[in-house]
Amino acid sequence: MTKRLPPKGRQPWPAFTLVTVVLTAAALLSAFLLDYISARKGERSYIFSAAKRAAGPAPAKRPVEKPAAKPAEKPAEKPAEKPVIKPFEEVLAASLAAAGVSEDTVLQLKGPNGRPLFEVEIPAELYASVEPVLDKALKDGAVRVLDKTRTPGEEKTEILWTVTRSSKELAGISFILPVEPPVIVAEREPPAKRADRGQVALIMDDMGGSLETLDELIALGRPVTVSVLPYSTHAAETARIAHKNGLEVLLHLPLESVNNHEAMANTEGMILAAMTEPAIVGAFEASYERVPFAAGTNNHMGSRFTAERDLMRILLRRLKDKGFFFVDSRTTSKTVALDEARKMGIPSTERDVFLDADEDRGRIRGRLIELFQKARKKGRAVGICHPFPETLAVLKASFFLADSYNLEIVPVSRLVR
């Protein structure tokens, strides 16, 4: 079959020409676009690299400065805690304790304008040793002493310390120094012959909690008076063993205190000022039954109760009925207990020295010497101590010094009148 040729002089088919043009344009456009894309990417380019060289070097791009990295932030520091400021009264009480002043001899009152006032009754000899120590303790507590005013009297000398912690915090510490009255002998009675030796009695309070402590007292070989808490664990047994070994027994009667609320709450058999007369009598009788062989009584705490005359009369009447003598432990300078007992004709006496009523156990030996000195000076003196290990150690090591002071150690009943 032969291929048919177009006649001479006729033009090619128009559609073929159109397709050829379109395809050629598309190829050129694709090459152009691909070269442009390569140039933008920084790759090899033919068309646009030539145009770029003809136009000259492009202005250098300004480097983009990255912001400097912030230094790592330190963790936020907690604000320093402000030191806890103790109440002014607490600072003063702690300073007195640090100076060796027994808490039982301190009465906290309100002075003028409601300012705190601490009343402390101590012997003049003891004040001389307390003064410099208290000055230092107050200074350590940021308390300044403004004035010390001494007011002498016939029965007592008062030294009033005015102290401040700031311009708005003022307080007073009143030291009461009793003046020992001269011994007056009634004309109708012949003057008693004074013994060649002075006499000293030592009462061990708070007994009944440990029989081992009682054994240590017995081993001293001296007539220490044993004062038994009625509701202590071994109250009756302590009283029986002490009596069997020739030691005098007292009923250590719990009476309401002004300050020691926690101790009162933990002491069974406490006689309170708010009780009625039948309740007071009933509480005393219950305590009396728990301590056999008791010959007398002295108060346990009692800074509030012993300052009330009506209350003491109720109690002392029961003591008189039992044939008891009474020893005023003098836990407050406001006590009227001894005065009322003497008015009622009850044989009685009072404490002269506390050996260990404060926290500073290092002062026990010094207080024992103070007791001996008082007994030598006055002819008689009564000390009270507690069954602490430190106290027992001092008694074992130094109680014999009573002989050096020419003193006779006696049961406290020998010193009542």
C-alpha positions as CSV (number, residue, x, y, z in Angstrom):
1,M,0.0,0.0,0.0
2,T,1.5,3.3,-0.9
3,K,1.6,6.3,1.4
4,R,-0.5,9.1,0.2
5,L,1.4,12.5,0.1
6,P,-0.3,15.8,0.4
7,P,-0.6,17.7,-2.8
8,K,2.1,20.1,-3.6
9,G,1.6,23.7,-2.4
10,R,-0.8,22.6,0.5
11,Q,0.2,23.8,4.2
12,P,0.7,21.2,7.0
13,W,-2.2,20.4,9.4
14,P,-2.9,23.4,11.6
15,A,-3.4,21.3,14.8
16,F,0.1,19.8,14.5
17,T,1.6,23.3,14.5
18,L,-0.4,24.4,17.6
19,V,0.6,21.4,19.6
20,T,4.2,21.8,18.8
21,V,4.2,25.5,19.9
22,V,2.4,24.7,23.2
23,L,4.8,21.9,24.1
24,T,7.9,24.0,23.3
25,A,6.5,26.9,25.4
26,A,5.8,24.5,28.3
27,A,9.4,23.1,28.2
28,L,10.9,26.6,28.2
29,L,8.7,27.7,31.1
30,S,9.6,24.5,33.1
31,A,13.3,25.1,32.5
32,F,13.0,28.7,33.5
33,L,11.1,27.8,36.7
34,L,13.6,25.0,37.7
35,D,16.5,27.4,37.2
36,Y,14.8,30.0,39.3
37,I,14.1,27.5,42.1
38,S,17.8,26.3,42.0
39,A,19.0,29.9,42.3
40,R,16.7,30.6,45.3
41,K,18.0,27.5,47.0
42,G,21.6,28.6,46.5
43,E,22.2,25.6,44.1
44,R,23.8,25.7,40.7
45,S,21.8,28.0,38.2
46,Y,22.4,28.9,34.6
47,I,20.0,31.7,33.8
48,F,19.7,33.5,37.1
49,S,23.3,33.1,38.1
50,A,24.3,34.8,34.9
51,A,21.9,37.6,35.5
52,K,23.1,37.9,39.1
53,R,26.7,38.3,37.9
54,A,25.8,40.9,35.4
55,A,23.9,42.9,38.0
56,G,27.0,42.9,40.4
57,P,27.3,41.6,43.9
58,A,24.2,41.7,46.0
59,P,24.5,43.8,49.1
60,A,25.6,41.8,52.0
61,K,22.7,40.8,54.3
62,R,22.9,42.3,57.6
63,P,23.4,39.5,60.1
64,V,20.4,39.0,62.3
65,E,21.5,39.5,65.9
66,K,20.1,36.9,68.2
67,P,19.0,38.3,71.5
68,A,21.6,37.4,74.2
69,A,20.6,34.5,76.3
70,K,19.3,35.5,79.6
71,P,21.4,34.3,82.5
72,A,19.8,31.5,84.3
73,E,17.6,32.9,87.1
74,K,18.6,31.9,90.6
75,P,15.8,30.3,92.5
76,A,13.9,32.8,94.5
77,E,15.3,32.9,98.0
78,K,12.9,32.5,100.9
79,P,12.8,35.7,103.0
80,A,14.7,35.2,106.2
81,E,12.4,34.2,109.1
82,K,12.0,36.9,111.7
83,P,13.2,35.8,115.1
84,V,10.4,34.9,117.5
85,I,10.1,37.6,120.1
86,K,9.1,36.1,123.5
87,P,6.6,37.9,125.7
88,F,8.2,40.4,128.1
89,E,6.9,38.5,131.2
90,E,8.4,35.2,129.9
91,V,11.8,36.8,129.4
92,L,11.8,38.3,132.9
93,A,10.7,34.9,134.4
94,A,13.4,33.1,132.5
95,S,16.0,35.6,133.7
96,L,15.0,35.2,137.3
97,A,15.2,31.4,136.9
98,A,18.7,31.8,135.3
99,A,19.8,33.8,138.4
100,G,18.8,30.9,140.7
101,V,15.5,32.4,142.0
102,S,13.0,29.7,142.8
103,E,9.8,29.8,140.8
104,D,7.9,29.1,144.1
105,T,9.3,32.3,145.6
106,V,8.1,34.5,142.7
107,L,4.7,36.1,142.6
108,Q,3.6,37.7,139.3
109,L,1.4,40.7,139.8
110,K,0.2,43.8,137.9
111,G,1.8,47.0,138.8
112,P,0.8,50.6,137.9
113,N,-0.8,51.0,134.5
114,G,-1.1,47.2,134.3
115,R,2.7,46.8,133.9
116,P,4.1,43.4,134.9
117,L,5.4,43.2,138.5
118,F,7.4,40.3,139.8
119,E,7.6,40.1,143.6
120,V,10.5,38.0,145.0
121,E,11.1,37.3,148.7
122,I,14.7,36.1,149.4
123,P,17.2,36.6,152.2
124,A,19.5,39.5,152.0
125,E,22.5,37.2,151.8
126,L,21.0,35.4,148.8
127,Y,20.2,38.7,147.1
128,A,23.8,39.7,147.1
129,S,24.6,36.6,145.0
130,V,21.5,36.9,142.8
131,E,22.0,40.5,141.8
132,P,25.0,40.3,139.4
133,V,23.7,37.1,137.8
134,L,20.3,38.6,137.2
135,D,21.9,41.7,135.7
136,K,23.7,39.6,133.2
137,A,20.7,37.4,132.4
138,L,18.5,40.5,131.7
139,K,21.2,42.0,129.5
140,D,21.4,38.7,127.5
141,G,17.6,39.0,127.0
142,A,17.9,42.5,125.7
143,V,16.4,44.0,128.9
144,R,17.8,47.1,130.4
145,V,17.7,48.0,134.1
146,L,16.7,51.6,134.5
147,D,16.8,51.9,138.2
148,K,17.1,50.1,141.5
149,T,15.3,51.8,144.4
150,R,16.0,50.5,147.9
151,T,13.3,51.2,150.5
152,P,14.3,50.0,154.0
153,G,11.7,49.2,156.7
154,E,11.4,47.8,160.1
155,E,10.2,44.3,159.0
156,K,11.5,44.2,155.4
157,T,13.6,46.0,152.9
158,E,12.3,46.4,149.4
159,I,14.6,46.8,146.3
160,L,12.5,47.7,143.3
161,W,14.1,47.1,139.9
162,T,12.6,49.1,137.0
163,V,13.4,47.3,133.7
164,T,12.5,48.0,130.1
165,R,12.9,46.2,126.7
166,S,11.6,49.0,124.6
167,S,10.1,52.5,125.2
168,K,6.7,50.9,125.5
169,E,7.6,47.8,127.6
170,L,8.2,48.6,131.3
171,A,8.1,46.2,134.2
172,G,9.2,46.0,137.8
173,I,11.0,43.3,139.9
174,S,10.4,43.8,143.6
175,F,12.9,42.0,145.9
176,I,11.6,41.7,149.5
177,L,14.4,41.1,152.0
178,P,12.9,40.2,155.4
179,V,14.5,41.7,158.4
180,E,15.0,39.1,161.1
181,P,13.3,40.3,164.2
182,P,15.1,40.1,167.5
183,V,14.1,37.2,169.8
184,I,11.9,38.6,172.6
185,V,11.5,36.5,175.7
186,A,8.4,37.0,177.9
187,E,9.2,38.2,181.4
188,R,7.1,35.5,183.0
189,E,9.2,32.8,181.4
190,P,12.7,32.2,182.5
191,P,15.2,32.8,179.7
192,A,15.9,29.5,177.9
193,K,19.4,28.3,178.0
194,R,20.7,28.4,174.4
195,A,22.0,25.1,173.2
196,D,25.7,24.9,172.6
197,R,25.0,23.8,169.0
198,G,22.6,25.2,166.5
199,Q,19.9,23.0,165.1
200,V,18.9,22.5,161.5
201,A,16.1,20.4,160.0
202,L,15.9,19.3,156.4
203,I,12.5,18.2,154.8
204,M,12.6,16.1,151.7
205,D,9.4,17.0,149.8
206,D,7.5,15.1,147.1
207,M,8.3,11.7,148.5
208,G,6.3,8.5,147.7
209,G,7.2,8.1,144.0
210,S,10.3,5.9,144.6
211,L,11.3,3.5,147.3
212,E,14.9,3.6,146.1
213,T,15.0,7.3,146.9
214,L,13.8,6.5,150.4
215,D,16.6,3.9,150.8
216,E,19.2,6.6,149.8
217,L,17.8,8.9,152.5
218,I,17.9,6.2,155.1
219,A,21.5,5.4,154.2
220,L,22.5,9.0,155.0
221,G,22.1,8.1,158.7
222,R,20.7,11.5,159.5
223,P,17.2,12.4,160.7
224,V,15.8,13.9,157.4
225,T,12.1,14.6,157.6
226,V,10.1,12.8,154.9
227,S,7.1,14.7,153.4
228,V,4.9,12.3,151.4
229,L,2.5,13.3,148.6
230,P,-0.8,11.6,149.5
231,Y,-1.6,10.3,146.0
232,S,1.9,9.2,145.0
233,T,2.4,5.6,143.9
234,H,4.1,4.4,147.2
235,A,2.7,6.9,149.6
236,A,1.6,4.5,152.4
237,E,4.6,2.2,152.0
238,T,7.0,5.2,152.1
239,A,5.5,6.4,155.3
240,R,5.6,3.0,157.0
241,I,9.3,2.4,156.0
242,A,10.4,5.9,157.0
243,H,8.7,5.5,160.4
244,K,10.2,2.1,160.9
245,N,13.7,3.5,160.3
246,G,13.2,6.4,162.7
247,L,12.5,9.2,160.2
248,E,9.7,11.7,160.9
249,V,6.8,11.7,158.4
250,L,4.8,14.7,157.2
251,L,1.7,14.9,155.0
252,H,2.7,17.0,152.0
253,L,-0.6,18.6,151.3
254,P,-1.3,19.9,147.8
255,L,-2.8,23.4,147.8
256,E,-3.7,25.7,145.0
257,S,-0.9,27.8,143.4
258,V,-1.0,31.1,141.6
259,N,1.1,30.1,138.6
260,N,1.7,26.4,138.4
261,H,-1.5,25.5,136.6
262,E,0.0,22.5,134.6
263,A,1.5,21.0,137.8
264,M,-1.8,21.5,139.6
265,A,-3.7,19.7,136.9
266,N,-1.3,16.7,137.2
267,T,-1.5,16.6,141.1
268,E,-4.3,14.5,142.5
269,G,-5.9,15.6,145.7
270,M,-5.3,19.3,145.1
271,I,-7.3,21.6,147.4
272,L,-8.5,24.7,145.6
273,A,-9.5,28.1,146.8
274,A,-12.9,27.9,145.1
275,M,-13.9,24.8,147.2
276,T,-16.5,25.0,149.8
277,E,-15.6,24.3,153.5
278,P,-17.0,20.8,153.4
279,A,-15.1,20.1,150.2
280,I,-11.8,21.4,151.7
281,V,-12.3,19.3,154.9
282,G,-13.2,16.2,152.8
283,A,-10.1,16.6,150.6
284,F,-7.9,17.0,153.7
285,E,-9.4,13.9,155.4
286,A,-8.9,11.8,152.2
287,S,-5.2,12.8,152.0
288,Y,-4.7,12.3,155.7
289,E,-5.9,8.6,155.4
290,R,-3.3,7.9,152.7
291,V,-0.2,8.8,154.8
292,P,0.0,6.8,158.0
293,F,2.3,7.9,160.8
294,A,2.2,11.5,159.7
295,A,3.0,13.8,162.7
296,G,2.4,17.1,160.8
297,T,1.9,18.7,157.4
298,N,3.6,21.2,155.1
299,N,2.1,22.6,151.9
300,H,2.9,21.4,148.4
301,M,2.8,24.6,146.2
302,G,0.0,26.7,147.7
303,S,1.0,30.2,146.8
304,R,-2.7,31.2,146.3
305,F,-4.3,29.1,149.1
306,T,-1.8,30.1,151.9
307,A,-2.4,33.8,151.1
308,E,-6.1,33.5,152.1
309,R,-6.8,33.8,155.9
310,D,-10.3,32.4,155.8
311,L,-9.2,29.3,153.8
312,M,-6.2,28.7,156.1
313,R,-8.4,28.8,159.2
314,I,-10.7,26.1,157.7
315,L,-7.7,23.9,157.0
316,L,-5.8,24.6,160.2
317,R,-8.8,23.7,162.4
318,R,-8.6,20.2,161.0
319,L,-4.9,20.1,161.6
320,K,-5.4,21.1,165.2
321,D,-8.1,18.4,165.7
322,K,-5.6,15.8,164.5
323,G,-2.8,17.1,166.8
324,F,-0.7,18.0,163.8
325,F,2.0,20.7,163.7
326,F,2.4,22.8,160.6
327,V,5.4,23.9,158.5
328,D,4.8,26.8,156.1
329,S,6.8,26.1,153.0
330,R,6.6,29.8,152.1
331,T,5.9,29.5,148.4
332,T,4.7,33.1,148.4
333,S,5.7,36.3,150.3
334,K,2.0,36.9,150.8
335,T,1.5,33.8,153.0
336,V,-0.5,34.2,156.2
337,A,-0.3,30.5,157.1
338,L,2.3,30.7,159.9
339,D,0.6,33.7,161.4
340,E,-2.8,32.0,161.5
341,A,-1.4,28.8,162.9
342,R,0.3,30.7,165.7
343,K,-2.9,32.5,166.5
344,M,-4.7,29.2,166.7
345,G,-2.1,27.8,169.0
346,I,-0.8,25.2,166.5
347,P,2.9,24.4,166.9
348,S,4.4,25.7,163.7
349,T,7.5,27.0,161.9
350,E,8.5,28.0,158.4
351,R,11.0,27.2,155.7
352,D,14.2,29.2,155.6
353,V,16.0,27.9,152.5
354,F,14.9,26.0,149.4
355,L,17.9,23.9,148.2
356,D,16.7,23.0,144.7
357,A,13.5,24.7,143.7
358,D,15.1,26.3,140.6
359,E,16.5,24.6,137.5
360,D,20.1,25.4,138.3
361,R,21.1,22.2,140.1
362,G,24.7,23.6,140.3
363,R,23.5,25.9,143.2
364,I,22.3,23.1,145.5
365,R,25.5,22.8,147.5
366,G,25.7,26.6,147.9
367,R,22.1,26.6,149.2
368,L,23.0,23.8,151.7
369,I,25.8,26.0,153.0
370,E,23.4,28.9,153.2
371,L,21.1,26.8,155.3
372,F,24.0,25.9,157.7
373,Q,25.0,29.5,157.9
374,K,21.5,30.6,158.8
375,A,21.2,27.9,161.4
376,R,24.5,29.0,163.0
377,K,23.4,32.6,163.0
378,K,19.8,32.2,164.2
379,G,20.3,29.0,166.3
380,R,17.9,27.1,164.1
381,A,16.8,26.9,160.5
382,V,14.6,24.7,158.2
383,G,15.5,23.7,154.7
384,I,13.3,22.0,152.1
385,C,14.6,20.0,149.1
386,H,13.3,17.5,146.6
387,P,14.3,13.9,145.6
388,F,16.4,14.9,142.5
389,P,19.5,12.8,141.8
390,E,21.6,16.0,142.0
391,T,20.2,16.8,145.5
392,L,20.8,13.3,146.8
393,A,24.4,13.5,145.4
394,V,25.0,16.8,147.3
395,L,23.6,15.4,150.5
396,K,25.8,12.3,150.3
397,A,28.9,14.4,149.7
398,S,28.2,17.5,151.9
399,F,25.6,16.9,154.5
400,F,28.3,16.0,157.0
401,L,29.5,19.6,156.9
402,A,26.8,20.4,159.4
403,D,29.2,19.2,162.0
404,S,31.8,21.7,160.8
405,Y,29.2,24.5,161.5
406,N,28.6,23.0,165.0
407,L,25.0,22.1,164.1
408,E,22.7,19.3,165.2
409,I,20.5,17.8,162.5
410,V,17.0,17.3,164.0
411,P,13.5,16.3,162.9
412,V,11.5,19.4,162.0
413,S,9.1,18.8,164.9
414,R,12.0,19.9,167.2
415,L,11.9,23.4,165.7
416,V,8.2,24.1,165.9
417,R,6.8,26.4,168.5
